[in-house]
Amino acid sequence: MKLWHCMDARSFRVLWALEELHLPYELEVLAFPPRSHDKRIFTVNPLGTVPALETPNGVMTESSAICEWLAEQHPEAGLGVAVGSPDRPAYLNWLHHADTTLTFPQTLYLRYRYLEDPERRQPQVAEDYRRWFLGRLKLLASVLETQAFVCAGRFTVADICVTYALSLGEDVGLAADFAPVLQAYLARMTDRLGWQRAKAAQRDAARAAGLATEAPAQLARAAVDDVS
């Protein structure tokens, strides 16, 4: 399989899952946004976005769906939850919640706070989505008050997807407002060897391609903060 990826983009979910599963893969790291910097991405994904995972059965482009599919292809690894399990509803809910409820508002915050040209930035829009994201963390915090993982009493790709959303929040400067239980969960998840291997893999691939090894969100924050 071949993963088209940008540093710490949503595609990091897939990279982390691949490392947790110890699967062979080829990694292509692109500058962000890839549609503006490397037109090869359009030959794989007409949208020009990552992730794009080339599999023997076609290309997948949705990070949470890819994680679910990888877990299903390798049930022996225990990163998924089987159909019929009483934990299946929570598992699927967290897979989708991670992207549609938690990651989505952060992308708008990042765009209108940092990524747009100065004349197009919208401080009020950014603030609205910051509050939206932080408000949506209440459900996650309530669950983690009583359990170590989001579902099934063990680590699954649902934790990969949720942890990425928290990590993105850290990159865009929102982690100071995380409840202690969320900060502790993020620390536990990012202490995993799979996470660390994925970080090292993307860093090495970026260096080999002559690209920056910092996340685009971190670079954008630094640039704006330096000016302000």
C-alpha positions in Angstrom: 0.0 0.0 0.0 1.1 3.6 -0.6 0.0 6.5 1.6 0.0 10.0 0.3 0.4 12.3 3.4 1.2 15.7 4.7 2.9 16.4 8.0 0.4 15.9 10.8 -2.6 16.2 8.5 -5.6 13.9 8.9 -3.6 11.3 7.0 -1.5 10.9 10.2 -4.4 8.8 11.5 -3.7 6.3 8.7 0.0 6.4 9.2 -0.4 5.7 12.9 -2.8 2.8 12.2 -0.3 1.3 9.8 2.4 1.5 12.4 0.2 0.0 15.1 -0.6 -2.9 12.8 3.1 -3.3 11.7 2.0 -3.3 8.0 4.4 -2.6 5.1 3.6 0.6 3.2 5.2 3.2 1.1 5.0 6.8 2.4 4.9 9.8 0.1 5.0 13.1 2.1 3.9 16.2 0.3 4.0 19.9 1.1 0.8 21.4 2.5 -1.6 22.0 0.8 -0.7 19.3 -1.6 -3.0 20.5 -4.4 -1.0 23.7 -4.6 2.5 22.2 -4.3 2.5 18.8 -6.0 0.1 18.1 -8.9 0.9 14.3 -8.7 -1.8 14.1 -5.9 -4.5 14.7 -8.6 -3.5 11.5 -10.3 -4.4 9.6 -7.2 -7.2 11.7 -5.7 -9.0 14.2 -7.9 -9.8 16.3 -4.9 -6.1 17.0 -4.4 -6.3 16.1 -0.6 -4.7 13.7 1.8 -5.0 11.0 2.9 -5.0 9.0 -0.2 -4.2 5.4 0.4 -3.6 3.2 -2.6 -4.8 -0.3 -1.8 -5.0 -3.4 -4.0 -8.7 -2.7 -4.3 -8.7 1.0 -5.1 -7.9 4.4 -3.4 -9.4 5.4 -0.1 -9.5 9.1 0.9 -11.3 9.3 4.3 -9.1 9.0 7.3 -11.5 7.5 9.7 -12.9 5.1 7.1 -9.4 3.9 6.2 -8.6 3.2 9.9 -11.8 1.2 10.2 -11.0 -0.7 7.0 -7.5 -1.5 8.1 -8.7 -2.8 11.5 -11.2 -5.0 9.7 -8.6 -6.4 7.4 -6.5 -7.4 10.4 -8.9 -8.5 13.2 -6.2 -10.5 14.9 -4.6 -7.2 15.9 -7.6 -6.2 18.0 -7.8 -2.6 16.8 -11.4 -2.9 15.7 -14.7 -4.0 17.2 -16.6 -6.8 15.5 -20.1 -6.6 14.1 -22.5 -7.9 16.8 -20.3 -6.8 19.7 -22.1 -4.7 22.3 -19.2 -2.2 22.0 -19.8 -1.8 18.2 -22.2 1.2 18.5 -19.8 3.3 20.7 -16.9 2.3 18.4 -18.5 3.5 15.3 -19.9 6.6 17.0 -16.4 7.7 18.1 -14.9 7.0 14.7 -17.3 9.4 13.1 -17.4 11.8 16.0 -13.7 12.3 15.9 -13.8 13.8 12.4 -17.2 15.4 11.9 -17.6 16.8 15.4 -14.1 17.3 16.7 -11.7 17.8 13.7 -14.0 19.8 11.4 -14.4 23.0 13.6 -10.6 23.1 14.2 -9.9 23.2 10.4 -12.1 26.3 10.2 -10.4 27.8 13.2 -7.0 27.2 11.7 -8.0 28.6 8.3 -9.5 31.8 9.6 -7.1 32.4 12.4 -3.8 31.5 10.7 -3.8 30.2 7.1 -5.7 32.8 5.2 -4.0 35.9 4.0 -4.2 38.7 6.6 -6.9 40.6 4.8 -9.1 37.5 4.6 -8.7 36.3 8.2 -11.9 36.4 10.3 -11.2 36.7 14.0 -14.9 36.3 15.0 -15.4 33.2 12.8 -12.2 31.7 14.3 -13.4 32.4 17.8 -16.8 30.9 17.1 -15.3 27.7 15.9 -12.8 27.6 18.8 -15.7 27.7 21.2 -17.6 25.1 19.2 -14.7 22.7 19.3 -14.1 23.2 23.0 -17.8 22.8 23.8 -17.9 19.5 21.8 -15.1 18.0 24.0 -17.6 17.7 26.9 -18.8 14.3 25.8 -15.3 12.9 25.4 -14.3 14.2 28.8 -17.3 12.6 30.5 -16.5 9.2 29.0 -12.8 9.4 29.9 -13.6 10.2 33.5 -14.5 6.6 34.0 -12.5 4.7 31.4 -9.0 4.7 29.9 -10.1 4.3 26.2 -13.1 5.7 24.3 -14.7 2.2 23.9 -14.4 -1.5 24.3 -12.1 -1.2 27.3 -9.0 -1.3 25.1 -7.1 0.6 22.5 -8.8 0.7 19.0 -8.6 2.8 15.9 -11.3 4.9 17.5 -8.7 6.1 19.9 -6.4 6.9 17.0 -9.1 9.0 15.4 -10.0 10.8 18.6 -6.4 11.4 19.7 -5.6 13.0 16.3 -8.3 15.6 16.9 -6.8 16.4 20.3 -3.3 16.5 18.9 -4.5 18.9 16.2 -6.0 21.0 18.9 -2.6 21.1 20.5 -1.0 22.2 17.2 -3.4 25.1 16.7 -3.0 26.3 20.3 -6.1 25.1 22.0 -4.7 22.5 24.4 -4.4 24.9 27.3 -8.2 24.8 27.5 -8.4 21.0 27.6 -9.8 19.4 30.8 -7.1 17.6 32.8 -8.7 14.2 31.9 -8.2 15.0 28.2 -4.7 16.2 28.7 -3.9 12.9 30.5 -5.5 10.8 27.8 -3.6 12.7 25.0 -0.3 12.1 26.9 -1.1 8.3 27.3 -2.0 7.9 23.7 1.0 9.8 22.3 3.3 7.7 24.5 2.5 4.6 22.5 5.2 3.2 20.4 3.0 3.2 17.3 2.5 6.9 17.6 6.2 7.5 18.0 7.1 5.3 15.0 4.6 7.2 12.9 6.0 10.5 13.9 9.5 9.3 13.1 8.4 7.9 9.7 6.8 11.1 8.6 9.8 13.1 9.8 12.3 10.9 8.0 10.2 11.0 4.8 9.8 14.8 5.0 13.6 15.2 5.4 14.3 12.9 2.4 11.9 15.0 0.3 13.5 18.3 1.4 10.3 19.4 3.3 9.8 21.1 6.7 9.3 18.6 9.5 7.0 20.8 11.5 3.2 20.5 11.2 1.6 23.2 8.9 -0.5 24.3 11.8 2.6 24.9 13.9 4.3 26.8 11.1 1.2 29.0 10.5 0.9 29.8 14.2 4.5 30.7 14.5 4.4 33.0 11.5 1.3 34.9 12.8 2.6 35.1 16.3 5.9 36.5 15.1 4.1 39.3 13.3 1.7 40.0 16.1 
